[in-house]
Amino acid sequence: MASGPPSPSLGHRLRLLELLIGAVCVLLVSGLGSALGQKVYTNTWAVHIPGGLEEADRIARKHGFINHGHNMFLGIIQM
């Protein structure tokens, strides 16, 4: 015989699920409304420079940028 607190009723679990789904829908709709049809620009990005750190620094300086070093996630998303 199992002991412990009784599990919530099915009605209680369905109500909780409804509240969670409703909150997710509100967040999705409110976030999408402001982004639809608009261009989005970021001030950060990453590139792969085969020449290494010195070459990356040289290219960054040449074009007026600052090299902030290695990006640990770049290896994960290489294609």
N, C-alpha and C positions, 0 to 999 in steps of 0.2 A: 504494500500500500504506500503510495507516494505521499509525502508530507510537504508542507509549505503553504504559501498564501494561495488562495483560490484564484484561478485565472479569470480575467475580465470576461464579461458576457460578450456574445457575438455582436449584440446591438451596440455595446460600448466601443468595441474594436472598429465596427463599421463607421460609427460617428467620428472616431479619431482619424480614420482613413479619409473620410470626406473633408475634414478640416485641413489635413495635410495637402490633399490634392487641390483644394481651393486656394490655399496659400501659395502653392507652387504656380498655379495658373495666374494668380494676381501678379506675382513677381515676373513671370514670363511676359505677360501682356504689357505691364508697365515699363519694362526694360526695352521691349521691342518697339514700342510706339515712338520713342524718342530717337531710335537708331535707324529706323526704316527710311530709306531714301537720302540718307546723309553720308557724306564721305567722312571717314575716320582717319586721322593722322596720328602717328605716335612719334615720340622723340627718342626712342631707343630701337635698336635693331642689331642683328648679328650677321657676320659674314665669316666664311672660312678662307683663310689666306694660307696657301700651301707653303709659302716661304718661311713660316715661323714667326716668332714674336718680333724680331728685328724688322722683318719685312712689313709686318702689320703696323708697327709703329711708324715706319717710313711712309707708307701709303696714307695712314691717318693724318700725319702732319702735312703731307703734300696737299691734301684736300680740306684742310682746316678742321679736322676732327680730333678727338682724343680717344686713344685706345685704352679701354678699361680692363683689358686682359682677357684671359680665357673664360669662356662661357661653359659651365659644366653640363648644360643641357644640349649644347650643339651636337654632341656625339650621339645623342638619343634620336634626334630628328633628321639626321643626314639621309639623303635619298640617293 
